[in-house]
Amino acid sequence: MSPHTSLISTLSLFLGTALTISSNHWITAWMGLEINTLAIIPLISKSHHPRAIEASIKYFLTQAAASTIILFSSTINAWSTGQWDITQLTHPTACSLLTSAIAMKLGLAPFHFWFPEVLQGSPLITALLLSTVMKFPPVAIFLLTSTSLNPTLLTTMAIMSVALGGWMGLNQTQVRKILAFSSIAHLGWMTSIIIFNPKLALLTFYVYILITTAIFLSVNTTNSLSLSTVMTSWTKTPPLNAALMLTLLSLAGLPPLSGFLPKWLIIQELTKQEMAATATIIALLSLLSLFFYLRLTYYSTITMPPNAINHMKLWRPSKPMTPA
């Protein structure tokens, strides 16, 4: 990719994000989302690999469908209320359509199928942008319309996202897919609280972005794309590998580390809102995510290749013993 194309795409990316975050009208917010979508596609497909082209097409079709639903829901709301203001979303059908469209843009379950495939087909830095910068505009729309959203629908999608993000990440060996399912699970935590405490949801989002950025940059430095290369990364940069281990444990939400604070506050807030059952379910489901974070940590620090697994000695020899 030429420097001019890269510069234009990057500037358009930040322009679209800023336009959506600062807009108060549905049309300008939709324009920002469309600029974002068109700006990231050249960055996804710049390697000209068939998998990258497939990822860019999947991303374009999903985002175009979600943007169409957003425009449709805002039109329904404007038709019934005469308001194009984002904060004046009152029509029930428009609220449900908008919730589904933003969930599709973010990759929340059950609209999550595109996200791991797109991340797997993208370069690591583009995958970082997809996991962090590209989520700012939909999250901003969620925060602006948080008082109008359907709580039952959002809570159901949050529980499904935490469950599927942990369950489907268990058998993955590619680092980008593991981080994609990690993103789905963390967005589930964020959406579970966004109606009751938007500031806490924003704090959770910021902490997730900081930790994920550190992990993506560390993985990009060591060029670790799968678990087999993560196992050998300690030979290149041992201090960076130790920092990666702590960052992964922080993303898992283990108590002494910073990633534990948002989850603790979310469980506390859900309990105050008399949603102790929801808090218990997502806390238990997060143990699935904890398993593959611990597996990544184990592979990156403790394992010495090629001995990936601690094998037991066979009690039966491979060849039958012949009598002397």
C-alpha positions in Angstrom: 0.0 0.0 0.0 1.3 3.4 -0.9 2.0 6.0 1.8 -0.7 8.3 0.4 -3.4 5.6 0.5 -2.4 4.6 4.0 -2.5 8.3 5.2 -5.9 8.9 3.6 -7.3 5.7 5.1 -6.0 6.5 8.6 -7.2 10.1 8.5 -10.6 9.0 7.3 -10.8 6.4 10.1 -10.3 9.0 12.8 -12.5 11.5 10.9 -15.4 9.1 10.9 -14.9 8.2 14.5 -14.8 11.8 15.6 -17.9 12.6 13.4 -20.0 9.9 15.0 -18.9 10.6 18.5 -19.6 14.4 18.3 -22.8 14.2 16.2 -26.3 14.9 17.6 -28.2 14.0 14.4 -28.8 10.5 13.1 -27.7 11.3 9.5 -24.3 12.7 10.6 -23.8 9.7 12.9 -24.6 7.3 10.0 -22.2 9.2 7.8 -19.4 8.8 10.3 -20.1 5.0 10.5 -20.0 4.7 6.7 -16.7 6.7 6.5 -15.2 4.4 9.1 -16.3 1.3 7.2 -14.9 2.5 3.9 -11.6 3.6 5.5 -10.8 0.3 7.2 -11.4 -1.9 4.2 -8.1 -1.0 2.4 -6.2 -1.7 5.6 -7.8 -5.1 5.9 -7.2 -6.1 2.3 -3.8 -4.6 1.8 -1.9 -7.9 1.8 -3.9 -9.1 -1.3 -4.2 -12.6 0.2 -7.4 -14.4 -0.5 -8.2 -14.6 3.2 -7.7 -10.9 3.5 -10.0 -10.2 0.6 -12.6 -12.6 2.1 -12.3 -10.8 5.5 -12.8 -7.3 3.9 -15.9 -8.5 2.0 -17.4 -10.1 5.1 -16.7 -6.9 7.0 -18.2 -4.6 4.4 -21.4 -6.7 4.0 -22.0 -6.9 7.8 -21.3 -3.2 8.4 -23.4 -2.1 5.5 -26.3 -4.2 6.7 -26.0 -2.8 10.2 -25.8 0.8 8.9 -28.9 0.3 6.9 -30.8 -1.0 10.0 -29.6 2.1 11.9 -30.8 4.4 9.2 -34.1 2.5 9.1 -34.6 2.7 12.8 -33.8 6.4 12.9 -36.3 7.0 10.1 -39.0 5.1 11.9 -38.4 7.2 15.0 -38.4 10.4 13.0 -41.6 9.4 11.3 -43.4 8.8 14.6 -41.9 11.6 16.7 -40.6 14.2 14.2 -37.2 14.2 15.9 -33.8 13.4 14.3 -32.0 13.9 17.6 -30.1 10.8 18.8 -31.1 11.2 22.4 -34.8 11.4 21.5 -35.2 7.7 20.6 -38.6 6.7 21.9 -40.3 4.4 19.4 -40.2 0.8 20.7 -39.6 -0.8 17.3 -36.8 1.8 16.5 -35.2 1.0 19.9 -35.1 -2.8 19.2 -33.8 -2.3 15.7 -31.1 0.1 16.9 -30.0 -2.3 19.6 -29.7 -5.2 17.1 -27.8 -3.0 14.6 -25.3 -1.7 17.1 -24.8 -5.3 18.4 -24.1 -6.3 14.8 -21.5 -3.5 14.4 -19.8 -4.4 17.7 -19.9 -8.2 17.2 -22.1 -9.0 20.1 -23.8 -12.5 20.2 -25.8 -13.6 18.3 -24.3 -11.3 15.6 -20.7 -12.3 16.4 -19.9 -14.7 13.5 -18.2 -12.2 11.3 -15.8 -10.8 13.9 -13.3 -13.8 14.5 -13.1 -14.5 10.7 -12.4 -10.8 9.9 -9.8 -10.5 12.6 -8.1 -13.8 11.5 -7.8 -12.4 7.9 -6.4 -9.0 8.9 -2.8 -8.0 9.8 -2.1 -7.6 13.5 -2.2 -3.7 13.5 -5.4 -3.7 11.5 -6.9 -6.3 13.9 -5.9 -3.9 16.7 -7.8 -1.1 15.0 -10.8 -3.4 14.5 -10.8 -4.3 18.2 -10.4 -0.8 19.6 -10.8 2.3 17.4 -13.7 0.8 15.3 -15.7 0.1 18.4 -15.7 3.7 19.6 -18.6 5.0 17.3 -21.1 2.1 18.1 -20.3 2.4 21.8 -20.8 6.2 21.6 -24.3 5.6 20.1 -25.1 3.0 22.8 -24.1 5.6 25.5 -26.2 8.4 23.9 -29.3 6.2 23.6 -28.7 4.1 26.9 -31.9 5.4 28.5 -34.0 4.2 25.5 -32.6 0.8 24.9 -34.5 -2.5 25.6 -33.0 -3.9 28.9 -34.2 -7.4 28.4 -32.7 -7.7 24.9 -29.4 -6.1 26.0 -29.1 -8.4 29.1 -29.8 -11.5 27.0 -27.2 -10.5 24.4 -24.7 -9.7 27.2 -25.1 -13.2 28.7 -24.9 -14.8 25.3 -21.7 -12.8 24.5 -20.0 -13.8 27.7 -21.0 -17.4 27.2 -20.0 -17.7 23.5 -16.9 -15.6 23.9 -15.6 -18.1 26.5 -17.0 -21.3 25.1 -15.8 -20.7 21.5 -12.4 -19.5 22.5 -11.5 -22.8 24.3 -10.5 -24.8 21.2 -8.7 -22.0 19.3 -5.0 -22.1 18.5 -4.8 -18.8 16.6 -3.9 -15.7 18.7 -6.1 -13.3 16.7 -9.2 -15.6 17.1 -8.6 -15.9 20.8 -8.4 -12.1 21.1 -11.6 -11.8 19.0 -13.6 -14.1 21.3 -12.0 -12.2 24.3 -13.4 -9.0 22.8 -16.9 -10.5 22.4 -16.8 -11.6 26.1 -15.7 -8.2 27.3 -18.3 -6.4 25.3 -20.8 -8.6 26.9 -19.7 -7.4 30.3 -19.9 -3.8 29.1 -23.4 -4.1 27.6 -24.8 -5.8 30.8 -24.3 -2.5 32.7 -24.7 0.2 30.1 -28.3 0.9 30.9 -27.9 1.2 34.6 -24.5 2.9 34.8 -23.1 4.3 31.5 -20.0 5.7 33.2 -19.1 2.3 34.5 -19.6 0.8 31.0 -17.3 3.5 29.6 -14.7 2.8 32.3 -14.8 -1.0 31.4 -14.4 -0.1 27.7 -11.4 2.1 28.4 -9.7 -0.5 30.5 -10.4 -3.2 27.9 -8.9 -1.0 25.1 -5.7 -0.3 27.1 -5.1 -3.9 27.9 -5.9 -5.2 24.4 -3.7 -2.6 22.8 -0.8 -3.7 25.0 -1.4 -7.4 24.1 -1.7 -6.7 20.3 1.5 -4.6 20.3 3.4 -7.3 22.3 2.2 -10.0 19.9 3.1 -7.9 16.9 6.6 -7.3 18.3 7.3 -11.0 18.6 5.2 -11.9 15.5 3.3 -14.6 17.4 0.3 -15.6 15.4 -0.4 -19.0 16.9 0.1 -20.8 20.2 3.1 -22.7 18.7 4.9 -19.4 18.0 3.8 -17.9 21.4 5.7 -20.8 23.0 9.0 -19.7 21.3 8.6 -16.0 21.9 10.3 -16.1 25.3 13.6 -16.7 23.5 13.3 -13.4 21.6 12.3 -10.9 24.3 12.1 -12.4 27.8 11.0 -9.2 29.6 8.3 -8.5 27.0 7.1 -12.0 27.5 6.8 -11.6 31.2 4.9 -8.3 30.7 2.6 -10.1 28.2 1.9 -12.8 30.9 0.8 -10.1 33.4 -1.3 -8.3 30.8 -3.1 -11.5 29.8 -3.9 -12.2 33.5 -5.2 -8.7 33.8 -7.4 -9.2 30.8 -8.7 -12.3 32.5 -9.7 -10.3 35.5 -7.6 -11.9 38.2 -8.0 -9.9 41.5 -4.7 -8.1 42.1 -4.5 -6.7 38.5 -6.3 -3.8 36.9 -8.7 -5.9 34.8 -10.4 -7.1 37.9 -11.7 -3.7 38.9 -14.3 -3.1 36.2 -15.7 -6.7 36.6 -15.9 -6.2 40.4 -17.8 -2.9 40.0 -20.1 -4.4 37.4 -21.1 -7.3 39.7 -21.6 -4.8 42.5 -23.8 -2.5 40.4 -25.9 -5.4 39.0 -26.5 -6.6 42.6 -27.6 -3.1 43.6 -30.1 -3.2 40.6 -31.5 -6.5 42.0 -30.0 -8.5 39.1 -27.9 -10.9 41.3 -28.8 -13.8 39.0 -27.4 -12.1 36.0 -24.2 -11.1 37.9 -23.8 -14.7 39.1 -24.3 -16.1 35.6 -21.7 -13.8 33.8 -19.2 -14.3 36.7 -19.4 -18.1 36.3 -19.3 -17.9 32.5 -16.2 -15.7 32.7 -14.3 -18.8 34.1 -14.4 -20.2 30.5 -12.5 -17.1 29.3 -10.1 -17.4 32.3 -9.2 -20.9 31.1 -7.8 -19.9 27.7 -6.1 -16.8 29.2 -4.3 -19.1 31.6 -3.5 -21.4 28.7 -1.9 -18.5 26.7 0.0 -17.5 29.9 1.2 -21.1 30.4 2.4 -21.5 26.9 4.1 -18.1 26.7 6.1 -18.4 29.9 6.3 -21.8 31.5 6.4 -24.2 28.5 9.8 -24.8 26.8 9.3 -26.1 23.2 9.2 -28.6 21.7 7.8 -30.1 24.9 4.4 -28.4 24.6 2.6 -30.8 27.0 3.8 -32.7 30.1 3.5 -36.2 28.8 3.4 -39.2 31.2 5.6 -42.2 30.6 3.9 -45.0 28.7 3.4 -48.0 31.0 3.4 -50.3 28.0 6.4 -50.4 25.7 5.8 -49.7 22.0 7.3 -53.1 20.9 6.5 -56.4 22.6 9.5 -57.7 24.6 10.9 -60.9 23.1 12.2 -63.6 25.5 15.9 -64.1 25.6 
